[in-house]
Amino acid sequence: MAKDFIPVLVLIIFSTALAGGIVVFSHLVGPRRRLDAKLLPYECGIVPSAPARVRFPIRFYLTAILFVLFDIEVIFLYPWAVVLRQLRLFGFVEMAIFLLILVVGYVYAWKKGALEWE
């Protein structure tokens, strides 16, 4: 059973070594000129007019969290669609319940005004 995981271990070791090698190589070969212009924040080619540490309204975070929440829930639809014929009626009912909960959450967020922009 442990020998079944050897390819996964080899992949993890290889990808870690490759990522580390790329970082080390770019550090060794890349230029190291420190200029004041490089240390400035870059905003679409315009010199920044305000400090970078600005408070954002909570609506941005709420929208991002709702997007991630609904996006992750929709990801569960793909494996279900692959094995739908094997699950038959049981799988269909379970996914209908899952989608009902998803729609209830969406309607709740909509009614609370979480999806409205001012």
Backbone torsions as a table, in degrees:
resi	resn	phi	psi	omega
1	MET	NA	-40.4	179.7
2	ALA	-66.3	-28.5	-179.5
3	LYS	-71.4	-15.9	176.0
4	ASP	-69.7	-25.2	-177.4
5	PHE	-93.3	0.5	179.8
6	ILE	-61.3	-44.0	177.0
7	PRO	-60.8	-35.5	178.1
8	VAL	-67.0	-42.1	178.0
9	LEU	-63.4	-42.3	178.4
10	VAL	-62.9	-41.2	178.2
11	LEU	-63.3	-42.9	179.4
12	ILE	-63.9	-44.7	179.7
13	ILE	-63.8	-45.4	-178.9
14	PHE	-63.7	-45.0	-178.3
15	SER	-67.9	-37.5	177.1
16	THR	-66.0	-43.4	178.7
17	ALA	-64.6	-39.9	179.0
18	LEU	-65.0	-45.8	179.6
19	ALA	-63.1	-45.1	177.9
20	GLY	-63.9	-40.0	178.6
21	GLY	-63.7	-40.1	178.9
22	ILE	-65.3	-42.0	179.2
23	VAL	-64.6	-46.1	-179.9
24	VAL	-64.3	-43.4	-179.0
25	PHE	-62.5	-43.9	179.9
26	SER	-67.5	-31.4	177.1
27	HIS	-69.9	-38.4	-179.1
28	LEU	-74.6	-37.5	-172.6
29	VAL	-93.9	-28.9	-173.1
30	GLY	-68.5	155.3	178.4
31	PRO	-71.8	152.6	-178.4
32	ARG	-127.2	56.3	178.3
33	ARG	-96.8	121.1	179.7
34	ARG	-97.3	113.9	178.0
35	LEU	-119.7	151.6	178.8
36	ASP	-63.9	-33.6	-179.0
37	ALA	-66.7	-30.6	179.6
38	LYS	-71.9	-25.1	-176.8
39	LEU	-86.3	-8.8	178.1
40	LEU	-77.9	146.0	173.1
41	PRO	-67.8	146.4	-175.7
42	TYR	-111.4	123.1	-179.4
43	GLU	-126.5	84.7	175.0
44	CYS	57.0	35.7	177.4
45	GLY	81.5	4.0	-178.4
46	ILE	-108.4	138.7	176.6
47	VAL	-64.9	131.5	-176.8
48	PRO	-62.1	139.9	-178.6
49	SER	-105.6	-9.7	-178.3
50	ALA	-137.5	161.2	177.7
51	PRO	-65.6	154.7	-177.4
52	ALA	-73.7	-23.4	-178.9
53	ARG	-89.4	79.5	-179.3
54	VAL	-111.7	140.9	177.4
55	ARG	-75.9	132.9	176.9
56	PHE	-99.8	147.8	175.4
57	PRO	-62.3	150.7	-177.8
58	ILE	-64.2	-20.5	179.3
59	ARG	-60.5	-34.3	178.2
60	PHE	-62.7	-46.1	-179.2
61	TYR	-67.8	-40.6	179.3
62	LEU	-62.9	-42.8	178.0
63	THR	-64.4	-41.7	179.5
64	ALA	-64.5	-42.1	179.8
65	ILE	-66.2	-41.4	177.7
66	LEU	-64.5	-39.0	177.6
67	PHE	-62.1	-47.9	179.8
68	VAL	-62.8	-42.9	-179.8
69	LEU	-59.7	-52.0	-179.0
70	PHE	-71.1	-31.8	178.2
71	ASP	-66.6	-43.5	178.7
72	ILE	-65.1	-38.4	179.7
73	GLU	-67.1	-35.6	179.0
74	VAL	-69.7	-28.4	177.9
75	ILE	-60.9	-28.6	179.0
76	PHE	-68.4	-14.8	179.3
77	LEU	-72.0	-29.9	-176.4
78	TYR	-66.1	-51.1	178.0
79	PRO	-63.4	-34.1	178.0
80	TRP	-64.0	-41.5	-179.8
81	ALA	-65.4	-30.6	-179.8
82	VAL	-69.6	-39.9	-175.4
83	VAL	-106.2	20.8	-176.1
84	LEU	-59.9	-42.4	-177.9
85	ARG	-67.3	-29.3	179.2
86	GLN	-77.3	-30.5	-178.0
87	LEU	-80.8	-25.4	178.6
88	ARG	57.8	-137.8	-174.3
89	LEU	-67.5	-37.2	179.7
90	PHE	-58.9	-47.4	179.5
91	GLY	-64.6	-36.8	178.8
92	PHE	-65.5	-44.2	-180.0
93	VAL	-65.9	-42.6	178.8
94	GLU	-61.2	-42.8	179.4
95	MET	-70.8	-31.9	176.0
96	ALA	-64.5	-40.5	176.7
97	ILE	-64.7	-43.3	178.9
98	PHE	-60.5	-45.9	180.0
99	LEU	-68.3	-33.0	176.5
100	LEU	-63.8	-44.4	177.0
101	ILE	-62.3	-40.1	178.6
102	LEU	-62.9	-44.1	-179.8
103	VAL	-67.7	-39.1	177.7
104	VAL	-62.0	-42.8	176.8
105	GLY	-63.7	-39.8	178.4
106	TYR	-64.7	-45.0	179.1
107	VAL	-64.8	-39.1	178.0
108	TYR	-61.7	-46.0	179.0
109	ALA	-63.9	-37.6	179.1
110	TRP	-66.1	-45.1	-179.1
111	LYS	-66.9	-31.6	178.4
112	LYS	-76.6	-9.2	178.4
113	GLY	85.0	16.8	-178.7
114	ALA	-71.0	-19.5	-178.2
115	LEU	-101.3	4.1	-178.8
116	GLU	-90.9	137.1	174.3
117	TRP	-107.4	140.9	-179.2
118	GLU	-87.5	NA	NA
